[in-house]
Amino acid sequence: MSPWLDSPLATAIAMPFAKKIVAIIDENVDLLFAIKQVLAAKNYRIELYSSGLDFADNFVCSKAGCLIVDLQLGDISAVELVERLFRTGLTLPVIFMTGSNDEKLHQQAASTRCRALLQKPVQPDKLLEAVREAIG
């Protein structure tokens, strides 16, 4: 092995590429940034989207390995969005968040093979656990 690969410079250069990338979709900008802070503190890289259609329009450029989506998006149903993405061949793990106690909505989310359904306000430890289980 090259001594250069063990150098601090090589580690600094490789660090950004070693981080996992999480895409977050929520219309609540404050929540987007709060979740970003929690995940970035654990060395995850973040992509932020303020609408489901914004992500749908840009997902081919996304580098995300995991998707966190609010179930109650205003522009498109989160379940519909995820099903549409799965039909295109996208296979990344999905974590839903919701402030609703609507059991029908929870069942719809479960039907998409989501990895987790987190209740808002999202607890940081539960969020981190779900992301770790989804992508490491």
N, C-alpha and C positions, 0 to 999 in steps of 0.2 A: 504494500500500500504506500502511496506517495506521502511523504511528510507534509506536503502542502494541504492534503485533504484533512489533516488533523489540526491545521492552523486556525487561530481565531478568525482570520480573514475569511477562510473558506466556510467556517461555521456561520459567520455573519451574512455571507452571501447566500448560503443555502437556507437559512432560517425562514425567510418569507415563503419559500417554495414548499417547506415541510409542513406549514400550518394547514389545517383543514379550513375549508370555506363553507360558510352557511349563508343561504339566502333567506331573508326575512321579509314577509309581506304582511303589512298592516297599514290601515289608513291613519292610525294614531301615531303621528310623528314622534311624540314624546315617548311612547312605548317602544317604537323602533330603536330610538337612541338608547333607551334604558337597557334593552336586550343586547344591543350592540356592545355596550360597556361591559356587561356581565361576560359575554363570550370573548370579547377582545382581551379581557384580563386573563383569560385562560389560553391565550395565543391562537384563537380562531380568527380567521379573516372573515369579513362580513360583506355581503351585498345587500343593500336596502332597496325595497320597492314599496311605494305608497299605494299601489293598487294591484289587483290580480291581473288586469289587462296589461299593465306595465310589464309585469314579469312575463306574461304570455307572449308579448311582442318581442321580448329580449332574451328569452330563455336559451336560444341557440348560442348566444354569446356568454352565457353564464358559466362560471367555473365551479359552481356550488356542488358540494357533495351531500348536502342535506337542505331541506326546505322546511321553514317554519312559517305556518300560514294561520292568520286569524280566520276562523270559520265564518264570521259575519262580515265579509267584504261587501261594499256597496255596489261595486260595478259588475261583479260576477260571483256566483256561488263558489265558495272555496272548494266544495266537493266537485262541482262541475269543472273547475279549473284543473284540479288534480287528475280527474278522470280524463280530461282532454290531453293533458301532458302525458299520462300513461299510454294513451292510444297512439301517441307519436313515438313511443319507444323509450321515453324518459323513465328511468328506473330508480332515481334517487329516493332515499328515505324521506318520509313526510311526517312532521310533527304539527298537529293542529293545536291552536289556542282558542279558548272561547270564554266569554263572560256569561254565557247562557246555561241554564239548567234544563233546556229542552231535550228530553230523552230521544225524540225522533231525530233531532239534529246530531246528537251523539252517535246514534245508530248509523246515520248516513256517513258520518266520518269514519266509523269503524269499518264500513263496507269498502272503503278505499284501500284497505291494508295499511293504514297509517301506523307509525311506530308508537305514537303516544298522543294522548289528548290531555292538554294541560288547562286547568281552570285559571282564569284571570281573577285577581291579579296573580301573575305567574311568579312562583317562588323561585329565586335564583338557583337553589340547590336542585330542585326538581327539573328545571330547565337544563342545567348542566348535565344531570344524570341522563336525561332523555337524549341530548346531543351526543354524549359519550357512547351511549348504547347504540345510537344510529351510525356514527362514523368514527368513533374513537377519540 
